[in-house]
Amino acid sequence: MGLIGGGPGSFIGPIHRIAAEMDREIELVAGCFSSDPGSSREAGESYRIDPARAYPSLDAMFAAEKARDDGIDFVSIVSPNHHHLPAARAALAAGFPVISDKPATSTLSEAQELTALVASAGLHYALTHTYTGYPLVREARARVAAGALGTIRKLVVEYPQGWLAGEAVGKQAEWRTDPARSGPGGCIGDIGTHAFQLAEFITGLKVVELLADLAAVVPGRPVDDDCTVLLRYDNGARGVLLASQIEVGEMNGLRIRVYGDKGGLVWRQEVPNTLTLHSLDGRTEVVHAGGPQLGPDAASRTRTPTGHPEGYLEAFANIYRDFAAVLRGESAPLLPGIEDALRGMTFVDTAVRASRDVSGWVPLTV
C-alpha cells in the first residue's frame, strides 16, 4: 500500500496504517505523506518505511513504484478533501486502484469527474465509510433485509460532536472549516455524509427528496457547523438527519434508529457492541457482537468472543479486508464504492443548495 497524506500532525494517517495492517493482508511500504518533501521524509520515518520510499511528490512515487518488482498494489488517500480528486486522478492514470477517505471529493462536479475516471480506468475504487465495517451495523442491515422490522416507516440518524463549538484551532479544525479545502459543505460533508450513507446502508432505501436547514453557528465561520435535514425515502418512509459539531459535551455520538410496522432497531457508535431490536408485541432483543445469533455478514467480520469489545479500528480494518478481497478478485458486496462516493457528494451539494437558495423540498437526483 502507498499512502497519500497522513503527514506529521495527521490523526487519520496512523489510523489507516493500523487498520490496513491489522489482518496482515496489507502492508504500508511507501507514501507521499506531504506536499513538503521534508515533512514527507519525517512521516516516512514515523511509519518506519524504507526512507527511499517516502516520496516528495505523487509523480515521483508512481514512477518509482511502477518500476519496482515489489511496488505498491494500490494507494490510500487520506489528505484533506481538496486533494482527493487530484490524487485519485494521478493514481488511476498510473494504473493503481484507490481507496479514499470520505467525502470522495470536495465538490459534486469533482465527484462526477471521478466517477467517469474510475469507469474509464477500469480499476477498483473504495470509500472508507468506516461505520459500515462494524459487525452489528452489518447485522442490522441483514435483519432489515430479512424483514425483521417489516416495512420501514421512519428513520432517525444523529451525529453530534462538540469539538468545533469554539474557535477552529489546530490543523484538523482549520482545514475542515475552510471551504477552499473542505468544499462548500462543512459539517454536512465531514460527518453528515456518514449519517446519510449509514441510513441507506442499513435500510437499503434511497433518499429521493430532502428539506435542509444548514447553519454556521459560530460567528464568522464560512461553512456549516450545524445541520438538520428532513428526508423522504423511495418507499415513502420519512427520515430525520441531525449532524452538528457545536454540541458542547458530545464526542462522536453517531446513533441510528429505524422503525418499521413490525419493529424497530437502535445502534450507537459509542456503544458499538450491542444492537437493540424491539418487536411490536413488546419484546426487546439485545444482540451482542461475537454472539452465536449473528448472521454471516457480521460473524465473518468479528475477531473476538462476546464480551471482548471491538470498535473503530476493527471496523476500519474490515473495510480494508474487503478491499483486499476485491483486489484478489473475490466478492465484497458490502464495500462502499464509487456509487457511494457520487451519491454522498450529491447529498452534500443538494443539502447546501437547498439550505441556501431554495425554500421547500428538493429532489435528490444522482
Backbone torsions as a table, in degrees:
resi	resn	phi	psi	omega
1	MET	NA	138.0	170.0
2	GLY	-109.3	136.5	-177.3
3	LEU	-104.7	133.2	175.1
4	ILE	-111.8	113.7	-172.0
5	GLY	94.9	-168.3	-179.9
6	GLY	80.8	27.6	-179.0
7	GLY	-75.5	-170.4	-177.9
8	PRO	-53.5	131.0	-179.8
9	GLY	92.2	-8.8	178.8
10	SER	-77.5	136.1	172.9
11	PHE	-93.0	-30.3	-172.6
12	ILE	-79.9	-27.0	178.7
13	GLY	-58.8	-53.7	176.7
14	PRO	-60.5	-33.3	176.6
15	ILE	-60.2	-47.4	178.9
16	HIS	-60.6	-42.7	-178.4
17	ARG	-62.1	-47.5	179.7
18	ILE	-61.3	-47.4	-177.6
19	ALA	-63.9	-44.3	-177.8
20	ALA	-62.7	-35.5	-173.9
21	GLU	-94.2	-2.1	-173.2
22	MET	-58.6	-42.6	-176.1
23	ASP	-95.7	8.0	176.4
24	ARG	59.2	28.4	173.2
25	GLU	-98.3	-17.3	-175.3
26	ILE	-133.9	146.8	175.2
27	GLU	-136.0	132.7	173.5
28	LEU	-76.4	119.5	-177.0
29	VAL	-125.9	-11.1	-176.1
30	ALA	-156.4	165.7	176.2
31	GLY	-177.8	155.2	164.0
32	CYS	-113.9	93.0	-166.1
33	PHE	-85.2	-14.8	-178.0
34	SER	-159.8	154.0	174.3
35	SER	-72.3	-14.5	175.6
36	ASP	-93.3	118.5	-176.1
37	PRO	-56.3	-38.7	179.2
38	GLY	-64.2	-42.1	178.9
39	SER	-67.4	-35.7	177.4
40	SER	-63.9	-41.6	177.3
41	ARG	-63.5	-42.4	179.9
42	GLU	-61.4	-43.1	179.1
43	ALA	-65.4	-40.6	177.7
44	GLY	-57.3	-38.3	176.9
45	GLU	-64.3	-41.4	-178.9
46	SER	-67.2	-31.8	177.3
47	TYR	-84.0	-7.6	177.3
48	ARG	60.8	43.0	173.9
49	ILE	-99.4	169.7	175.4
50	ASP	-55.7	122.6	-178.7
51	PRO	-53.9	-30.4	179.9
52	ALA	-69.2	-13.7	-177.5
53	ARG	-107.3	14.3	169.0
54	ALA	-99.2	97.3	-164.4
55	TYR	-90.9	152.3	179.9
56	PRO	-82.2	-13.8	-177.7
57	SER	-156.5	161.7	177.0
58	LEU	-64.4	-43.0	-179.8
59	ASP	-58.1	-42.7	179.8
60	ALA	-64.5	-41.7	-179.8
61	MET	-64.5	-48.4	-176.3
62	PHE	-65.4	-40.9	179.3
63	ALA	-63.6	-46.1	-176.9
64	ALA	-70.2	-41.5	-176.7
65	GLU	-70.9	-33.0	176.6
66	LYS	-66.8	-27.3	-178.2
67	ALA	-83.5	-11.2	-177.2
68	ARG	-89.9	144.3	173.4
69	ASP	-69.3	-27.9	-179.5
70	ASP	-109.9	33.1	-177.2
71	GLY	-68.1	169.6	-177.5
72	ILE	-63.2	151.3	178.1
73	ASP	-96.0	-23.4	-179.9
74	PHE	-162.0	171.1	176.3
75	VAL	-121.4	150.9	174.4
76	SER	-117.1	125.9	-176.2
77	ILE	-101.9	117.7	-176.4
78	VAL	-129.2	18.9	-179.1
79	SER	-83.6	171.4	175.7
80	PRO	-58.0	160.2	-169.1
81	ASN	-52.9	-40.5	-173.7
82	HIS	-69.9	-12.9	176.1
83	HIS	-87.9	-15.5	-169.9
84	HIS	-60.2	-50.4	-178.2
85	LEU	-65.4	-50.2	178.7
86	PRO	-56.6	-40.2	-179.7
87	ALA	-67.5	-45.1	179.1
88	ALA	-64.8	-41.0	178.7
89	ARG	-59.2	-46.3	-179.0
90	ALA	-66.2	-40.7	-179.4
91	ALA	-65.6	-46.0	-179.7
92	LEU	-64.1	-40.1	178.3
93	ALA	-62.9	-31.4	179.7
94	ALA	-84.8	-4.3	176.5
95	GLY	93.7	18.9	-177.6
96	PHE	-107.8	129.7	170.5
97	PRO	-60.2	161.4	-173.0
98	VAL	-132.8	136.4	163.0
99	ILE	-121.8	134.3	-169.9
100	SER	-133.6	148.5	167.2
101	ASP	-62.7	155.6	174.7
102	LYS	-93.9	161.0	-13.0
103	PRO	-64.7	159.5	-173.0
104	ALA	-61.1	-33.9	-178.1
105	THR	-145.8	-177.1	178.5
106	SER	-94.8	-17.7	-179.9
107	THR	-139.1	163.0	178.5
108	LEU	-66.0	-41.5	-179.5
109	SER	-61.6	-36.0	176.3
110	GLU	-66.9	-39.0	178.2
111	ALA	-64.6	-37.1	176.9
112	GLN	-65.5	-41.5	176.0
113	GLU	-63.0	-43.3	179.8
114	LEU	-61.5	-41.6	178.3
115	THR	-57.7	-43.7	178.5
116	ALA	-66.5	-38.5	180.0
117	LEU	-65.2	-42.1	179.5
118	VAL	-63.6	-43.6	179.3
119	ALA	-63.2	-42.2	-178.6
120	SER	-67.5	-40.0	-177.6
121	ALA	-73.4	-28.1	-177.8
122	GLY	67.7	29.0	-178.1
123	LEU	-113.1	158.9	-178.9
124	HIS	-73.5	142.8	176.3
125	TYR	-137.9	133.3	177.9
126	ALA	-135.0	156.9	-176.8
127	LEU	-124.6	133.9	-174.5
128	THR	-85.6	69.5	167.4
129	HIS	-79.0	85.2	-166.5
130	THR	-56.9	-36.3	-171.9
131	TYR	-67.1	-20.7	175.1
132	THR	-70.5	-12.0	178.4
133	GLY	-85.3	-12.8	178.2
134	TYR	-66.3	131.0	-179.3
135	PRO	-54.5	-40.7	-176.1
136	LEU	-77.9	-18.4	169.1
137	VAL	-68.8	-40.9	177.4
138	ARG	-68.3	-33.8	175.3
139	GLU	-66.8	-40.9	177.1
140	ALA	-59.8	-43.8	178.0
141	ARG	-59.2	-45.2	-178.7
142	ALA	-65.0	-39.9	179.9
143	ARG	-64.9	-42.4	178.4
144	VAL	-63.2	-45.2	-179.0
145	ALA	-62.8	-31.3	179.7
146	ALA	-80.5	-3.7	176.8
147	GLY	90.1	14.1	-177.2
148	ALA	-61.4	-29.5	-179.5
149	LEU	-99.0	-5.7	-174.9
150	GLY	75.0	-149.4	178.3
151	THR	-76.6	125.4	-177.6
152	ILE	-70.5	131.8	-179.1
153	ARG	-114.2	-34.6	-170.2
154	LYS	-148.4	138.5	175.1
155	LEU	-131.7	137.0	173.3
156	VAL	-130.2	117.5	179.0
157	VAL	-124.6	127.9	-174.5
158	GLU	-124.8	140.3	175.0
159	TYR	-138.1	83.9	-179.7
160	PRO	-93.3	134.9	170.6
161	GLN	-134.5	162.9	178.7
162	GLY	-127.7	5.3	-169.3
163	TRP	-73.6	-13.4	177.5
164	LEU	-111.8	26.0	180.0
165	ALA	-70.5	-20.4	177.5
166	GLY	-117.7	-153.2	180.0
167	GLU	-62.8	140.7	178.7
168	ALA	-76.7	103.3	-176.6
169	VAL	-118.1	131.9	178.2
170	GLY	103.1	159.8	-174.5
171	LYS	-57.5	-45.6	-177.1
172	GLN	-65.0	-41.7	-179.3
173	ALA	-71.6	-38.8	-174.0
174	GLU	-64.3	-46.1	-177.8
175	TRP	-74.1	-28.5	179.9
176	ARG	-72.3	-18.5	179.2
177	THR	-108.3	14.5	178.7
178	ASP	-112.4	108.5	-175.8
179	PRO	-60.2	-22.8	177.2
180	ALA	-68.2	-23.6	-179.2
181	ARG	-111.1	-33.5	-178.9
182	SER	-87.1	-26.9	-168.1
183	GLY	97.8	178.1	-175.6
184	PRO	-67.9	-20.2	177.7
185	GLY	-95.7	128.7	176.6
186	GLY	-93.0	-96.6	178.2
187	CYS	-58.5	-38.4	-177.3
188	ILE	-63.9	-32.2	178.2
189	GLY	-85.4	-34.0	-175.3
190	ASP	-74.0	-51.3	-178.5
191	ILE	-121.9	-23.0	177.4
192	GLY	-60.5	-35.8	178.5
193	THR	-63.7	-36.5	177.0
194	HIS	-61.6	-47.5	-178.1
195	ALA	-62.9	-43.8	179.2
196	PHE	-59.8	-48.8	-176.8
197	GLN	-68.4	-38.4	-179.2
198	LEU	-61.4	-42.8	-179.4
199	ALA	-63.5	-42.9	178.5
200	GLU	-69.6	-35.8	-179.2
201	PHE	-64.0	-47.5	-177.1
202	ILE	-68.9	-41.8	-172.4
203	THR	-91.1	-22.9	-173.4
204	GLY	76.3	2.8	178.7
205	LEU	-88.8	161.3	177.9
206	LYS	-122.3	136.8	175.4
207	VAL	-71.3	132.9	178.6
208	VAL	-114.3	-21.1	178.5
209	GLU	-147.0	154.1	175.7
210	LEU	-147.7	157.5	175.2
211	LEU	-129.8	115.0	-167.8
212	ALA	-117.7	142.1	171.8
213	ASP	-130.9	98.7	-179.9
214	LEU	-108.3	136.5	-176.3
215	ALA	-136.3	146.5	167.4
216	ALA	-98.8	95.8	-173.2
217	VAL	-75.8	-42.7	179.9
218	VAL	-70.0	124.9	-176.3
219	PRO	-55.2	133.2	177.0
220	GLY	85.0	-5.9	-178.8
221	ARG	-75.2	128.3	-173.4
222	PRO	-85.9	-5.2	177.7
223	VAL	-129.5	161.9	-177.1
224	ASP	-65.2	145.8	173.7
225	ASP	-129.8	3.4	179.5
226	ASP	-150.0	127.3	-170.4
227	CYS	-137.1	134.6	171.1
228	THR	-128.8	123.0	-176.9
229	VAL	-132.9	124.0	171.1
230	LEU	-88.7	141.8	-172.7
231	LEU	-128.1	144.3	168.8
232	ARG	-121.3	130.9	-176.0
233	TYR	-101.5	166.6	-171.7
234	ASP	-70.9	-10.6	174.8
235	ASN	-100.1	4.2	-177.9
236	GLY	97.3	-7.2	178.4
237	ALA	-64.9	152.5	176.2
238	ARG	-107.3	149.5	179.9
239	GLY	-142.2	160.3	175.1
240	VAL	-130.9	130.0	175.7
241	LEU	-118.3	121.7	178.1
242	LEU	-118.0	121.4	176.7
243	ALA	-135.1	130.3	-176.7
244	SER	-151.4	145.2	175.3
245	GLN	-120.6	17.0	-179.5
246	ILE	-121.8	16.2	-179.3
247	GLU	-89.9	96.1	-173.4
248	VAL	-56.4	130.3	179.8
249	GLY	97.3	-19.0	177.5
250	GLU	-81.4	145.4	-178.8
251	MET	-109.5	-80.6	178.6
252	ASN	-141.7	63.2	-165.5
253	GLY	-86.4	42.0	178.3
254	LEU	-57.6	126.6	178.6
255	ARG	-143.8	141.1	176.4
256	ILE	-129.9	138.0	174.2
257	ARG	-125.4	132.4	-179.7
258	VAL	-128.4	131.4	-176.7
259	TYR	-126.6	129.4	174.6
260	GLY	-118.4	-171.4	-179.3
261	ASP	-83.3	-4.0	176.7
262	LYS	-116.6	-17.1	-177.2
263	GLY	179.5	-176.3	179.8
264	GLY	-144.0	164.4	176.7
265	LEU	-139.8	155.8	178.1
266	VAL	-138.0	133.3	173.2
267	TRP	-138.5	138.1	-179.9
268	ARG	-124.6	131.9	-178.9
269	GLN	-66.8	-30.8	179.5
270	GLU	-78.0	-12.6	173.0
271	VAL	-131.7	68.1	-163.6
272	PRO	-80.0	-7.9	-173.1
273	ASN	-96.1	11.6	172.8
274	THR	-133.7	141.3	174.6
275	LEU	-124.6	124.9	-177.8
276	THR	-104.2	130.2	179.3
277	LEU	-123.3	129.6	179.4
278	HIS	-110.2	139.9	177.9
279	SER	-107.3	155.7	-178.9
280	LEU	-61.4	-27.2	-178.7
281	ASP	-83.4	5.4	175.8
282	GLY	99.3	-7.2	179.3
283	ARG	-76.0	147.2	174.7
284	THR	-126.0	130.7	177.3
285	GLU	-114.1	130.7	174.8
286	VAL	-108.6	115.5	-178.6
287	VAL	-97.1	131.5	-178.1
288	HIS	-107.3	142.6	175.7
289	ALA	-60.4	137.3	179.7
290	GLY	84.5	-3.6	-177.2
291	GLY	-76.0	162.1	-176.6
292	PRO	-71.4	-14.2	-177.4
293	GLN	-84.1	-2.1	-178.1
294	LEU	-71.6	145.0	173.7
295	GLY	-78.3	176.9	-174.4
296	PRO	-64.2	-34.9	-179.5
297	ASP	-62.0	-41.7	179.9
298	ALA	-79.2	-44.1	-176.1
299	ALA	-62.8	-36.4	-177.5
300	SER	-72.4	-12.2	-179.7
301	ARG	-117.8	23.7	176.2
302	THR	-111.8	133.0	-173.2
303	ARG	-105.5	-18.4	-173.9
304	THR	-130.4	159.4	178.4
305	PRO	-67.7	165.3	177.7
306	THR	-53.3	136.4	178.8
307	GLY	94.5	-10.8	174.5
308	HIS	-100.8	106.0	-170.3
309	PRO	-62.0	135.1	168.7
310	GLU	-117.2	151.1	-175.2
311	GLY	-149.7	-137.6	-169.4
312	TYR	-60.0	-46.7	-178.0
313	LEU	-64.4	-40.9	179.8
314	GLU	-67.8	-38.7	177.1
315	ALA	-63.3	-43.5	176.4
316	PHE	-59.6	-42.4	179.7
317	ALA	-63.3	-32.5	177.6
318	ASN	-64.6	-35.1	175.7
319	ILE	-63.4	-45.4	178.9
320	TYR	-66.7	-36.2	177.6
321	ARG	-62.8	-42.0	177.3
322	ASP	-63.1	-40.2	-179.4
323	PHE	-66.3	-40.3	176.7
324	ALA	-60.6	-39.7	178.1
325	ALA	-62.1	-44.0	179.2
326	VAL	-61.6	-42.4	-179.7
327	LEU	-64.9	-27.3	176.5
328	ARG	-81.6	-3.1	-179.2
329	GLY	91.0	12.5	178.8
330	GLU	-94.0	171.8	-178.5
331	SER	-91.9	138.1	173.9
332	ALA	-144.9	73.8	-170.7
333	PRO	-65.8	-16.5	-178.5
334	LEU	-94.0	1.3	179.9
335	LEU	-75.3	122.3	176.9
336	PRO	-63.6	137.9	-176.3
337	GLY	-131.7	-154.3	-173.7
338	ILE	-65.8	-29.1	177.6
339	GLU	-64.7	-41.1	176.4
340	ASP	-65.0	-36.5	179.3
341	ALA	-61.1	-49.0	-179.1
342	LEU	-68.6	-40.5	-178.5
343	ARG	-66.6	-39.0	178.8
344	GLY	-63.3	-43.2	179.8
345	MET	-72.1	-29.0	174.0
346	THR	-65.7	-39.6	176.4
347	PHE	-61.7	-48.3	-179.7
348	VAL	-59.6	-49.3	-177.9
349	ASP	-61.3	-44.2	-178.6
350	THR	-65.1	-42.9	-179.4
351	ALA	-65.4	-42.1	179.3
352	VAL	-63.7	-47.4	-179.2
353	ARG	-65.0	-42.0	-178.5
354	ALA	-63.4	-39.1	-178.9
355	SER	-71.1	-35.5	-175.9
356	ARG	-86.0	-40.2	-163.5
357	ASP	-118.2	-16.6	-169.0
358	VAL	-125.8	140.6	174.6
359	SER	-108.4	112.2	179.8
360	GLY	121.1	-174.8	-177.3
361	TRP	-72.8	139.9	-178.1
362	VAL	-126.0	133.2	177.5
363	PRO	-65.8	144.7	172.0
364	LEU	-106.3	106.5	-173.9
365	THR	-122.1	122.4	178.5
366	VAL	-99.5	NA	NA
